[in-house]
Amino acid sequence: MVDQVFLASAAPVAHTLPTVQVEDAAVTLGGRTIWQGVQLDAYPGEFLAILGPNGAGKSTLLKAILGLIPLSAGKISVLGHAARRGNTDIGYVPQRRHFDADVRVRGRSIVRLGLDGGNWGLPLSFLNRSKAREAAARVQRVIDLVGASSYADRPIGELSGGEQQRLLIAQALVTQPKILVLDEPLDSLDLRNQQGVAGVIRQISRDTETTVLIVAHDVNPILSAVDRVVYIAHGQIEIGTPEQVITTETLSRLYNTPIEVLHASDGRIVVVGQTEDEVHYHVR
């Protein structure tokens, strides 16, 4: 039996309607309950980080919201409707993709795939001129939004990991979604690029009122950007601000073992304890 969910705080912007509602949800895979009793409302312009050890069910939660895996109990609503596969109101950046140096496709073309990927390889004549101009303008807007204008016309294989990731985020935004879902977008990036990409995501969330859900191994690069965290460990889920959730008391309860949370002079969070192998993602 999976333990109950602990809710550390109410929704921060309850005067608006939630974009995502998770109500008493559970997922069972291969006969094992990953988590159950999940209650979560996410709101426009809110930045939520999903944290926890490998195998805890972080990506599973994203995939349930995306309608890619079924619930075993409860329900998930996206903008008032049942979660479903292929919802264009959700922009999705899956786990880290890397383009090899010999990939010569322009970054701009990668972004354009988010708009008309089903027509990839067809001549632009399949669109009338006004639609082609509109599509090009939309692509340029999201390239500007993520700060990639200076390199969008270079082959994507020549770009750094952080530059590639910004263009993949632009690809997810080109359909103008109301929700942006990112699965470990900072993985394999150095600290400078992690902070840069996190800053771009935070700015997009604020400027466009987009709900952001991001899976991360380390909260430190996004600590200043995050509104709330969803912490999953050992079948339990805690939801609240970083200050409420990433505490000695809360993590000790989640891991059922003594954990100590330290705050470094530079603002970093460091977690130490018997499960350090599981919670190392907080230490940089």
C-alpha positions, 0 to 999 in steps of 0.5 A: 500500500502506498502512503497518503499524499501530504499537501504542504500548501494551497494553490498560490493563485486560486483566484484563477481556474487551474490549467491542470487538475489531478484528482485522487490519481493513481498509476499502477504499472506491472502490478506495482503502484507507482503513486496514488491519491495524488491531488494537484492543481496547476495554474496559469503562469505557475512554474512547478518542479517535479523532484525525486529519485530515479524510478519514483514516478516523476516522468510517469506523472508527466506522461499521465498528464499528457494522456500517454499512460492510463490511470488506475484510479482518479482523473486528470483534467487539462483545461477542463477536459480529460487528459488525452494524447496529442493535446495541442494545448500542451507543449512537450519537451521529452528527455534530452535529445542530442544532435550529432555534429554531422546533423546539418538541419538548421535550428529554425527548421527544427523549430518549424517541425513543431508546427508542421512536422507532418508535412516535413519534406514537402515543398512550401507550396502545400501552404498558401502564401499567407499561411506560409508567412504566418507560420514563418512569423510564428517560428520567429516569435518563439525563436526570439522568445527563447533568445536563439535568434543569433544562431537559429540559422546555423546547423543544429549539430554545430550548436552547444547543448544549451543552444540546442535545448533552447531551440527544442523549447521553441519547437514545443512553444510554436503551437502556442500551448497553454501548458509546457511540459519538460522532462529533464531539460537540464540533464547533461548541461553545465551549470551555466547553461542549466541556469540560462535555460531555467531562466528562459523557461521562467520568463516564458511562464511569466510573460505568456501565463504558460503553466510549466511542469519540469522534471529535474534531478537538481533543484538548485539551478531552478530554485529561484524560478520555481513556485512550487515543487512536487516531490515524489519518493517511496510512493509518497508525494509532497507538494508545496514551495521549496521552503516548505518541502525541501526540509529535514522533517519532510524529506526524512518522512518521505524517505523514512530515514534521517535526512538533513537539509543544509543551506549553503552560503551561496543559496544552494540546497545540500541534502545529506543522510543515509539515502545520499545516493538517492538524493544527490541530485540536490547537491552541486 
